[in-house]
């Protein structure tokens, strides 16, 4: 039953992942070309700033609620009533602080300040989000339905309304409408199926969960620092056009790495309910998570590194000259990021939040120090390297903190992925030197070669074991 559950949930999130990649293939190029590097850089800066205040609005509430609901479904009503109540209160205060920042410390141009205020609407609306109720029960088709609705609304508004750089304000508004629609769908479904109560703001109850949530929230803040502080620092140290090039390249990298949060949604509730109770299934899930993480990360990073220039030209157009180099080196993060996520996936389910906090704090400190020295001199290319280095630091720290725990052998899955990725890279380089293939054809060719070699390797290994 557990295998069927993993397959069913993976299928649901695979559908969402395909849509999450297919929709940006249409929406993202149209948006960045219409807005241009300068306006898109303003959006990237505003989104990064609002993201930091969004973490203040929800310091670990959803992660805590998901973990506790997976362990004990009987606590769902308490979690909805009080954890969501705390999240609403924190969101209102955080949004007020965001407005104060926009009016004082933000860059003085009106467009940037407006975009910051509008970007904050997303976390304000999301404070009522109860998606974790379904995730904890492994109801991933509901998560897929919510994601599909949000993607369609966001994509439709962008394609229908954005025509010129002055339309930048539409992007955060579309994000807010998308979040509101998804939140409403989840909330109504959870009320109908599980009878969840309305949130209650009761600060006297918060002491039972707020310390743990604050640790998780601070950890998320540190994680976001080594992910997003580059964009903020670039805006204050370099030109808006360079910020736009980096944000566009980083967005392409995040689309390619979208499998990481999806795998987390599949396996986090399973690891939470098996940790310390069902060692056999816990090890099985960890093995599957490793094979999926490396099986996706290595070929995407390898293919992206080789095809960086034609991919960015296809997606971004001639306005974003130089983005190919940034995208190529951001591919390093597609390897270090999933490694950090994998080794960190054991820490939170077993309540080692402080260990996880130490890891991401180390990554954040390394990122900020490197950026302070390197961004003024080297610009966006330095930000690309420091992000990958920071993720590698977190991965090493997470590995150090889980070294005492049991886990399955990782060498077989790694060897298969490395071998298949190497053969794929050789095939792509040969094809590029011999034939004038379109970049889309090269992507499909690389995927087919990798999948064939990986499948053959697994088949041979399984036969040798039997």
MARMAR-496626 format. One line per field, with one value per residue (C-alpha): x, y, z; residue in one letter. Coordinates in pm, 1 decimal. Example, Ala and Ser with C-alpha at 12.3 -4.5 7.8 and 13.67 -1.06 7.14 Angstrom:
xx [1230.0 1367.0];
yy [-450.0 -106.0];
zz [780.0 714.0];
rest [A S];
This chain:
xx [0.0 286.4 443.8 106.3 73.5 412.9 338.6 -2.9 134.5 432.2 202.1 -8.8 291.7 446.9 140.4 188.2 560.2 493.8 241.6 479.1 743.5 511.5 334.4 657.7 774.9 489.9 447.3 806.9 950.7 653.7 683.6 1059.6 1067.4 778.9 920.2 1290.4 1584.6 1535.2 1166.5 1213.5 1502.2 1269.6 1023.0 1297.8 1417.9 1064.6 988.4 1308.6 1237.8 875.5 999.0 1201.0 898.4 693.4 915.3 843.1 475.4 502.8 802.6 778.9 405.2 320.4 618.6 535.0 164.4 245.3 484.2 244.6 -59.5 132.6 226.1 -119.0 -421.0 -628.3 -447.9 -557.5 -838.0 -609.6 -342.2 -586.9 -744.0 -431.2 -135.4 -328.0 -454.0 -95.1 0.4 -275.2 -165.9 200.9 112.1 -76.4 210.3 468.1 277.4 266.8 645.7 684.4 492.1 712.7 1024.8 890.6 832.0 1170.6 1461.8 1363.2 1503.9 1326.3 1167.6 789.7 770.9 1002.7 815.0 479.1 606.0 730.0 391.1 202.6 440.2 357.9 -5.8 96.5 204.9 -87.7 -336.0 -143.7 -171.4 -502.1 -350.9 -439.0 -278.3 -76.2 -402.1 -412.4 -34.4 -21.5 -280.0 -83.7 -376.7 -147.4 -411.3 -573.8 -236.4 -209.5 -559.0 -473.6 -144.3 -311.4 -573.0 -307.4 -89.4 -379.2 -492.5 -139.3 -50.4 -378.0 -341.6 21.4 -48.5 -361.0 -234.7 143.9 253.9 523.1 774.3 521.9 299.1 536.4 276.8 56.9 303.7 261.3 -112.1 -141.4 54.9 -182.3 -493.0 -338.6 -261.2 -610.1 -780.6 -567.3 -618.0 -994.7 -1012.6 -811.8 -1000.7 -1346.5 -1244.0 -1091.3 -1402.4 -1627.4 -1422.9 -1270.5 -1483.9 -1183.7 -1263.9 -1196.1 -863.1 -858.5 -603.7 -514.9 -162.2 -185.1 -192.7 99.8 360.7 302.6 430.4 574.3 932.4 964.1 809.1 1042.7 1344.9 1212.3 1125.6 1469.9 1618.1 1400.8 1516.3 1880.1 1798.8 1639.6 1940.7 2173.5 1908.9 1783.1 2015.8 2222.5 1939.1 1897.7 2271.8 2303.3 2031.9 2218.5 2568.7 2521.0 2287.9 1919.5 1993.2 2243.2 1986.8 1741.2 1990.0 2057.3 1691.7 1592.3 1874.6 1793.8 1427.2 1520.8 1736.1 1449.8 1215.3 1469.4 1505.0 1131.5 1152.5 1316.9 1014.1 787.2 991.2 977.2 597.5 590.3 842.3 829.9 496.6 605.7 933.4 752.0 514.2 777.4 1074.1 1161.0 866.6 906.9 1278.1 1230.2 997.8 1198.8 1508.8 1310.0 1175.6 1522.1 1656.5 1382.6 1430.6 1806.1 1760.5 1497.4 1701.8 2028.0 1850.7 1698.8 1962.8 2268.7 2124.5 1950.1 2268.4 2480.4 2242.4 2189.2 2563.4 2618.6 2311.7 2311.0 2362.0 2098.0 1848.7 1871.3 1854.2 1540.4 1369.7 1486.2 1568.7 1842.8 1776.0 1932.7 2279.1 2507.1 2236.9 2373.7 2695.8 2500.5 2265.7 2558.4 2719.2 2386.4 2365.1 2606.5 2322.4 2107.2 2354.8 2436.0 2072.6 1919.4 2213.1 2135.1 1765.6 1827.8 2052.8 1829.9 1519.7 1610.8 1662.1 1316.7 1113.8 1325.6 1294.6 1656.6 1545.6 1843.6 2085.7 1908.4 1921.7 2299.4 2341.5 2147.2 2298.8 2643.5 2527.4 2382.8 2698.5 2919.7 2689.0 2675.7 3052.1 3138.2 2884.7 3014.4 3363.3 3282.2 2963.4 3108.2 3395.5 3250.0 2874.5 2613.8 2858.2 2984.1 2626.2 2586.7 2894.8 2821.9 2472.6 2613.7 2892.6 2644.8 2421.3 2727.8 2811.8 2457.9 2478.1 2803.8 2666.3 2344.9 2546.8 2755.5 2443.0 2284.2 2600.0 2486.7 2154.6 2088.1 2043.2 2053.5 2356.6 2387.7 2665.7 2456.9 2211.8 2494.7 2701.6 2404.5 2327.0 2690.1 2742.7 2420.2 2489.5 2842.9 2718.4 2443.4 2699.2 2921.5 2624.8 2517.0 2865.3 2899.4 2555.0 2628.3 2957.0 2815.5 2456.8 2285.1 2006.7 1755.1 1803.9 1465.3 1570.7 1896.6 1708.2 1484.4 1784.0 1972.6 1672.1 1627.1 1995.4 2001.4 1678.9 1794.5 2133.5 1988.2 1719.0 1975.4 2204.4 1926.7 1820.3 2173.2 2219.8 1892.7 1981.7 2325.1 2164.8 1923.5];
yy [0.0 238.4 184.1 247.1 561.7 691.4 611.5 778.8 1091.2 1102.9 1076.1 1364.5 1586.3 1478.4 1622.4 1944.5 1948.1 1907.3 2191.8 2403.8 2362.8 2382.6 2702.4 2903.7 2789.9 3003.3 3271.8 3339.9 3429.9 3654.4 3831.8 3892.2 4007.4 4252.0 4394.2 4405.8 4357.3 4681.1 4632.5 4261.1 4343.1 4568.1 4279.2 4042.9 4287.2 4351.9 3979.6 3908.2 4184.2 4073.7 3717.5 3811.6 3978.2 3675.3 3458.1 3690.0 3641.1 3262.2 3150.6 2776.6 2751.6 2539.0 2303.8 2250.7 2194.2 1948.1 1748.9 1731.1 1648.9 1365.8 1222.7 1265.6 1340.9 1403.4 1733.5 1886.9 2099.1 2240.8 2314.8 2487.5 2688.3 2810.6 2773.6 2938.8 3200.9 3284.0 3292.4 3544.6 3770.3 3752.0 3822.4 4142.2 4275.1 4173.8 4346.2 4668.2 4642.0 4583.9 4903.2 5092.8 4956.4 5048.6 5407.7 5453.4 5221.7 5096.4 5258.9 5586.0 5531.3 5495.0 5176.2 4978.3 5086.7 5002.5 4658.6 4586.7 4669.6 4466.9 4168.2 4150.0 4074.3 3715.5 3629.9 3825.8 3616.8 3294.3 3332.7 3142.9 2861.0 2511.6 2300.0 2114.3 1946.9 1752.6 1709.7 1549.1 1295.1 1241.9 1383.9 1513.4 1525.6 1809.5 1983.9 1932.3 2073.3 2380.0 2426.8 2384.4 2647.9 2890.6 2834.2 2890.8 3211.7 3351.8 3256.8 3386.5 3727.9 3765.2 3669.4 3883.9 4203.2 4247.4 4435.9 4688.4 4763.6 4986.7 4680.0 4539.7 4595.1 4326.7 4050.3 4073.3 4134.4 3816.7 3627.6 3754.5 3652.8 3310.6 3262.0 3375.0 3133.0 2840.5 2927.0 2949.6 2614.5 2438.0 2606.3 2522.1 2161.1 2117.0 2263.2 2029.0 1709.7 1748.1 2015.7 2225.1 2522.6 2889.5 3027.2 3186.4 3443.4 3323.4 3433.8 3245.8 2915.2 3004.6 2922.5 2551.4 2571.5 2917.8 2846.1 2550.9 2747.5 3041.4 2812.4 2672.1 3022.0 3156.4 2860.4 2945.3 3306.7 3196.0 2967.0 3254.0 3474.3 3245.2 3208.8 3566.3 3814.8 3816.2 3990.7 4254.5 4322.7 4342.0 4609.1 4828.4 4763.3 4725.1 4839.0 4750.4 4588.7 4349.7 4264.8 4182.5 3950.1 3767.8 3741.7 3605.2 3347.1 3253.4 3212.2 2970.8 2777.0 2757.7 2625.2 2353.1 2275.2 2265.7 1889.9 1949.7 2100.3 1849.9 1556.4 1722.1 1729.6 1357.6 1232.5 1475.5 1348.8 987.5 1038.9 1224.9 936.7 658.4 813.6 618.8 382.2 198.7 174.6 -50.3 189.8 490.8 349.4 261.1 616.6 764.9 539.8 641.4 1009.8 986.5 809.2 1060.7 1361.8 1263.2 1100.2 1438.1 1684.2 1552.2 1530.0 1869.0 2034.7 1865.6 1945.7 2301.7 2362.2 2244.0 2412.4 2731.7 2977.5 2845.7 2788.5 3145.9 3286.7 3084.4 3180.4 3538.2 3684.7 3923.7 4178.7 3946.6 3907.4 3763.9 3561.2 3239.1 3263.1 3325.7 3035.4 2801.4 2860.2 2857.9 2493.3 2418.5 2501.2 2229.6 1977.6 2137.2 2237.0 1886.8 1750.4 2001.1 1913.7 1539.4 1538.7 1799.2 1585.1 1370.9 1658.8 1818.0 1492.0 1386.9 1732.5 1841.1 2191.5 2353.4 2142.6 2244.8 2606.8 2579.6 2446.3 2718.9 2985.1 2874.5 2892.6 3239.2 3373.7 3234.1 3379.8 3730.4 3748.5 3627.8 3862.7 4164.4 4105.2 3971.8 4140.7 4497.0 4371.1 4086.4 4151.2 3890.2 3612.4 3627.4 3589.5 3274.3 3114.6 3223.6 3070.5 2730.8 2752.2 2838.4 2545.1 2318.3 2442.6 2362.7 2017.5 1940.2 2064.8 1865.0 1553.6 1609.0 1634.1 1312.0 1102.4 911.4 807.4 499.9 553.0 331.4 296.3 598.2 484.7 280.6 558.3 812.3 587.9 528.1 900.2 1000.7 737.5 819.1 1193.7 1146.7 946.0 1202.5 1486.4 1304.8 1247.6 1612.5 1743.0 1509.3 1601.6 1975.0 1939.8 1727.9 1848.1 2191.5 2077.8 2311.6 2343.2 2181.1 1877.6 1866.2 1870.8 1584.3 1390.3 1435.2 1323.9 1011.3 916.1 968.4 776.1 485.0 454.2 492.6 229.4 -11.5 39.1 -30.7 -339.6 -480.7 -408.2 -576.9 -884.4 -907.3 -899.9 -1184.4];
zz [0.0 77.7 -265.3 -429.8 -220.7 -329.7 -694.8 -679.5 -512.0 -744.0 -1045.3 -915.1 -857.3 -1188.0 -1359.7 -1162.5 -1241.9 -1615.0 -1604.8 -1393.6 -1662.4 -1964.4 -1855.9 -1808.0 -2151.7 -2286.0 -2019.7 -1915.2 -2260.5 -2339.6 -2005.2 -2000.8 -2362.1 -2311.6 -1989.2 -2077.4 -1837.5 -1642.0 -1556.2 -1495.4 -1263.7 -1061.9 -1029.8 -919.4 -654.7 -526.1 -512.8 -319.2 -66.2 -19.4 21.6 329.7 488.4 384.9 604.3 896.6 812.5 832.2 1040.0 996.3 1062.2 758.3 802.1 1169.0 1096.2 816.8 1033.9 1330.0 1114.0 944.4 1284.5 1442.7 1217.3 1529.1 1584.0 1252.8 1399.7 1668.4 1409.5 1174.2 1452.2 1628.0 1389.3 1105.4 1350.3 1441.8 1074.8 994.1 1279.5 1179.4 814.3 896.1 1108.1 846.6 566.9 770.3 813.1 438.1 361.9 606.1 433.5 89.9 201.0 368.7 286.6 -60.2 -377.7 -432.7 -773.7 -757.6 -966.6 -738.5 -426.3 -582.2 -688.2 -334.0 -182.3 -443.4 -407.6 -37.9 -118.0 -196.3 157.2 302.0 101.2 163.1 540.0 516.7 310.4 442.7 171.5 436.4 552.5 225.7 199.7 545.8 428.9 105.4 -96.4 -370.1 -641.3 -449.2 -439.2 -815.1 -871.3 -667.5 -852.3 -1189.6 -1110.1 -992.1 -1298.8 -1537.0 -1367.4 -1345.5 -1703.0 -1841.5 -1675.6 -1786.8 -2148.5 -2169.7 -2006.0 -2031.3 -2341.8 -2238.2 -1956.4 -1776.0 -1723.2 -1459.0 -1182.6 -1339.7 -1241.8 -860.2 -901.1 -1109.5 -843.3 -572.9 -771.5 -835.5 -465.0 -364.1 -601.7 -484.8 -119.3 -163.6 -344.2 -71.5 211.7 78.8 7.4 354.5 519.5 321.4 361.9 707.3 874.0 973.8 1201.5 1136.4 1261.6 1605.8 1720.3 2070.5 2170.8 2500.8 2305.0 2079.5 2343.7 2277.6 1918.2 1852.2 1976.0 1736.3 1450.7 1512.5 1486.1 1158.0 1039.1 1120.7 936.2 633.6 658.2 649.7 358.0 170.6 239.8 48.7 -222.6 -265.7 -95.4 -415.5 -599.7 -329.1 -306.2 -684.8 -690.9 -444.5 -585.9 -963.0 -1242.2 -1279.6 -1617.1 -1459.5 -1192.9 -1471.6 -1643.1 -1316.9 -1214.8 -1556.6 -1548.9 -1190.2 -1279.2 -1558.1 -1312.2 -1060.1 -1328.7 -1403.6 -1030.1 -954.8 -894.7 -553.6 -371.6 -547.4 -414.8 -74.2 -84.6 -168.2 86.7 381.0 521.4 464.0 648.3 928.6 996.2 970.6 1150.2 1464.4 1414.1 1084.8 1002.7 699.6 517.8 634.5 466.1 156.5 126.3 176.5 -98.7 -339.1 -254.9 -324.1 -655.5 -767.1 -651.1 -819.2 -1113.8 -1199.6 -1077.2 -1260.2 -1614.8 -1583.6 -1461.0 -1727.8 -2012.2 -1890.9 -1869.9 -2228.4 -2380.6 -2172.3 -2459.2 -2702.9 -2419.7 -2291.9 -2645.7 -2710.0 -2384.0 -2328.2 -2668.5 -2774.6 -2497.5 -2239.4 -2389.1 -2122.3 -1949.2 -2101.5 -1898.7 -1578.1 -1647.8 -1719.8 -1380.0 -1197.7 -1303.2 -1018.7 -779.9 -938.9 -795.6 -459.2 -386.3 -403.7 -201.2 74.1 56.4 69.9 375.6 540.5 481.8 784.0 1025.7 1059.3 1081.8 1383.1 1546.2 1488.0 1393.6 1565.4 1363.1 1043.5 1156.8 1211.6 856.6 680.8 907.1 792.0 428.9 478.6 645.3 368.1 102.3 249.5 311.2 -39.4 -198.3 -6.9 -146.8 -492.7 -623.4 -633.3 -847.9 -1053.9 -1048.7 -1132.8 -1218.7 -858.9 -734.4 -944.0 -787.0 -430.2 -445.0 -545.8 -286.6 -10.5 -102.1 -93.3 257.0 371.3 212.2 394.7 726.6 686.6 605.6 918.3 1134.2 998.2 987.9 1300.5 1141.4 935.3 564.5 256.5 31.2 -196.8 -428.2 -673.4 -751.1 -778.3 -1006.1 -1237.5 -1264.2 -1317.2 -1587.0 -1771.6 -1748.8 -1883.4 -2182.9 -2242.0 -2236.0 -2485.9 -2716.1 -2698.1 -2772.7 -3070.6 -3204.1 -3169.5 -3358.2 -3641.6 -3693.3 -3687.2 -3449.1 -3289.2 -2912.7 -2840.9 -3046.4 -2851.6 -2520.7 -2632.1 -2764.7 -2437.5 -2233.3 -2445.0 -2421.6 -2046.1 -1983.4 -2202.3 -2035.3 -1685.7 -1750.1 -1897.7 -1600.5 -1349.7 -1543.6 -1548.1 -1178.7 -1081.7 -1288.4 -1129.0 -784.3 -866.4];
rest [X X X X X X X X X X X X X X X X X X X X X X X X X X X X X X X X X X X X X X X X X X X X X X X X X X X X X X X X X X X X X X X X X X X X X X X X X X X X X X X X X X X X X X X X X X X X X X X X X X X X X X X X X X X X X X X X X X X X X X X X X X X X X X X X X X X X X X X X X X X X X X X X X X X X X X X X X X X X X X X X X X X X X X X X X X X X X X X X X X X X X X X X X X X X X X X X X X X X X X X X X X X X X X X X X X X X X X X X X X X X X X X X X X X X X X X X X X X X X X X X X X X X X X X X X X X X X X X X X X X X X X X X X X X X X X X X X X X X X X X X X X X X X X X X X X X X X X X X X X X X X X X X X X X X X X X X X X X X X X X X X X X X X X X X X X X X X X X X X X X X X X X X X X X X X X X X X X X X X X X X X X X X X X X X X X X X X X X X X X X X X X X X X X X X X X X X X X X X X X X X X X X X X X X X X X X X X X X X X X X X X X X X X X X X X X X X X X X X X X X X X X X X X X X X X X X X X X X X X X X X X X X X X X];
